[in-house]
Amino acid sequence: MLYFVKKLRMKFFCACIFFICSSADVDTHALFPVTNNPSPLGEFSAEWNKPQYDQCNTAADEKFMTKEEKEVVYILNLVRSFPRLFLSTVLAKYPVYSGKNDLVNDKYYYQSLVATLGKMEQQTLLFADKECYTSAACHAQTSGIKGYTGHERTSAGCKAKKYFMGECCDYGNEDPFEIVMSLLIDEGVASLGHRSILLGDYGSIGVAIRPHKTYGHTAVLDFY
């Protein structure tokens, strides 16, 4: 008799679970465990919080970069590793998210990025590199103090520490996500050079975010 009751209870339990998981109104991510460290893209889709995307957080244990600088690397790796998912869950929502609703009609910058991510193959992961970071940090620091914009090293010390095959400089953003989005969309840069570097064939990166005399903040990303 006890066995029969247990079987009935088990059948009822399984039926309930099946009903819950089959409902289109229920977020199944709430039923199954996800990573304890929410993704920086988690607010766009709960999909990003799944453990399999943690592999992209390659700079997590590095001591020479700040939390925000390491998050830039994390987001970049997510874009490079899962371009179509980023396109459908993040970029598609970005015009409304950013308050730039007209951005969706921008054929040269926004729509070209949609096309690029839509056909892009998975790229290699980027790993934090101390030499790239030292190069980026020196340039970000001196540029910020002087209010300089550009890639030329303006001090002998920074010239000696220069180490990159590709470099991106962003101005006016300190939030890691906005830094990446600014460089990906690359508005105002006809060559789309920053975008090409971010999605290019590199394996090492150093990121430095510093105050900037003119624009409030600058971020320098050096790639090798």
Secondary structure, DSSP 8 states (H G I E B T S, - for coil): -HHHHHHHHHHHHHHHHHHHHH-TTS-GGGTS---SS--TTTTT-GGGGSGGGGGG-TTTT-SSS-HHHHHHHHHHHHHHH-HHHHHHHTGGGHHHHHT-GGGGG-IIIIIHHHHHHHH-------EE-HHHHHHHHHHHHHHHHHT--SS---SHHHHHH---SEEEEEES--SHHHHHHHHHH-TT-TT-HHHHHHTSS--EEEEEEEEETTTEEEEEEEE-
